[in-house]
């Protein structure tokens, strides 16, 4: 049981470290989003994907260790929480303290990552709104109102005011 706890604490510490790396990448992404540098944004996103892959592997190890601990304790692995394990370790204060510290560090890293990601999401949403606004503006200038010009047969000639239908002419 002691080696299982040591393994769990080790995996939680590694997860905390990897989440902190991911947090750093997310914090680097914020000014890149503001500046609109798509090349750097893609680069950071690729690095984040690598981190997510590492975290997925560590999470799988953590789940396996937790299942082994639940098996030893004769508990259900699905309902066994880290807080429950910390409470059960009252007879072993050093392991209890180490597990609590690892749990708290991991929780803090995940909480801060969530906050930064929400901030980045807001920035991206604002950028998309601005792009949509600019697209609508461009489209509206190309569909100016028609004039009320009629030909001899009382049909509208449909000339548009102030906007030519041609595109950019490099020779002008």
SULRA-V918114 format. One record per residue. RES is the residue in one letter. SS is DSSP state (@ for helix, = for strand, . for the rest). PHI is phi as a letter, one per 30 degrees, with the letter a starting at -180 (NA if undefined). Layout:
res:RES ss:SS phi:PHI
res:RES ss:SS phi:PHI
This chain:
res:X ss:. phi:NA
res:X ss:@ phi:d
res:X ss:@ phi:d
res:X ss:@ phi:d
res:X ss:@ phi:d
res:X ss:@ phi:d
res:X ss:@ phi:d
res:X ss:@ phi:d
res:X ss:@ phi:d
res:X ss:@ phi:d
res:X ss:@ phi:d
res:X ss:@ phi:d
res:X ss:@ phi:d
res:X ss:@ phi:d
res:X ss:@ phi:d
res:X ss:@ phi:d
res:X ss:@ phi:d
res:X ss:@ phi:d
res:X ss:@ phi:d
res:X ss:@ phi:d
res:X ss:@ phi:d
res:X ss:@ phi:d
res:X ss:@ phi:d
res:X ss:@ phi:d
res:X ss:@ phi:d
res:X ss:@ phi:d
res:X ss:@ phi:d
res:X ss:@ phi:d
res:X ss:@ phi:d
res:X ss:@ phi:e
res:X ss:@ phi:d
res:X ss:@ phi:d
res:X ss:@ phi:d
res:X ss:@ phi:d
res:X ss:@ phi:d
res:X ss:. phi:i
res:X ss:. phi:d
res:X ss:@ phi:d
res:X ss:@ phi:d
res:X ss:@ phi:d
res:X ss:@ phi:d
res:X ss:@ phi:d
res:X ss:@ phi:d
res:X ss:@ phi:d
res:X ss:@ phi:d
res:X ss:@ phi:d
res:X ss:@ phi:d
res:X ss:@ phi:d
res:X ss:@ phi:d
res:X ss:@ phi:d
res:X ss:@ phi:d
res:X ss:@ phi:d
res:X ss:@ phi:d
res:X ss:@ phi:d
res:X ss:@ phi:d
res:X ss:@ phi:d
res:X ss:@ phi:d
res:X ss:@ phi:d
res:X ss:@ phi:d
res:X ss:@ phi:d
res:X ss:@ phi:d
res:X ss:@ phi:d
res:X ss:@ phi:d
res:X ss:@ phi:d
res:X ss:@ phi:d
res:X ss:@ phi:d
res:X ss:@ phi:d
res:X ss:@ phi:d
res:X ss:@ phi:d
res:X ss:@ phi:d
res:X ss:@ phi:d
res:X ss:@ phi:d
res:X ss:@ phi:d
res:X ss:. phi:i
res:X ss:. phi:c
res:X ss:. phi:d
res:X ss:. phi:d
res:X ss:. phi:d
res:X ss:. phi:c
res:X ss:. phi:d
res:X ss:. phi:c
res:X ss:@ phi:d
res:X ss:@ phi:d
res:X ss:@ phi:d
res:X ss:@ phi:d
res:X ss:@ phi:d
res:X ss:@ phi:d
res:X ss:@ phi:d
res:X ss:@ phi:d
res:X ss:@ phi:d
res:X ss:@ phi:d
res:X ss:. phi:b
res:X ss:@ phi:d
res:X ss:@ phi:d
res:X ss:@ phi:d
res:X ss:@ phi:d
res:X ss:@ phi:d
res:X ss:@ phi:d
res:X ss:@ phi:d
res:X ss:@ phi:d
res:X ss:@ phi:d
res:X ss:@ phi:d
res:X ss:@ phi:d
res:X ss:@ phi:d
res:X ss:@ phi:d
res:X ss:@ phi:d
res:X ss:@ phi:d
res:X ss:@ phi:d
res:X ss:@ phi:d
res:X ss:@ phi:d
res:X ss:@ phi:d
res:X ss:@ phi:d
res:X ss:@ phi:d
res:X ss:@ phi:d
res:X ss:@ phi:d
res:X ss:@ phi:d
res:X ss:@ phi:d
res:X ss:@ phi:d
res:X ss:@ phi:d
res:X ss:@ phi:d
res:X ss:@ phi:d
res:X ss:@ phi:d
res:X ss:@ phi:d
res:X ss:@ phi:d
res:X ss:@ phi:d
res:X ss:@ phi:d
res:X ss:@ phi:d
res:X ss:@ phi:d
res:X ss:@ phi:d
res:X ss:@ phi:d
res:X ss:@ phi:d
res:X ss:@ phi:d
res:X ss:@ phi:d
res:X ss:@ phi:d
res:X ss:@ phi:d
res:X ss:@ phi:d
res:X ss:@ phi:d
res:X ss:@ phi:d
res:X ss:@ phi:d
res:X ss:@ phi:d
res:X ss:@ phi:d
res:X ss:. phi:d
res:X ss:. phi:b
res:X ss:. phi:d
res:X ss:. phi:d
res:X ss:= phi:d
res:X ss:. phi:d
res:X ss:. phi:c
res:X ss:. phi:c
res:X ss:= phi:b
res:X ss:. phi:c
res:X ss:. phi:d
res:X ss:. phi:d
res:X ss:. phi:i
res:X ss:. phi:c
res:X ss:= phi:d
res:X ss:. phi:d
res:X ss:. phi:i
res:X ss:. phi:d
res:X ss:= phi:c
res:X ss:. phi:d
res:X ss:. phi:i
res:X ss:. phi:b
res:X ss:. phi:d
res:X ss:. phi:d
res:X ss:. phi:d
res:X ss:. phi:c
res:X ss:. phi:e
res:X ss:. phi:c
res:X ss:. phi:d
res:X ss:. phi:d
res:X ss:. phi:d
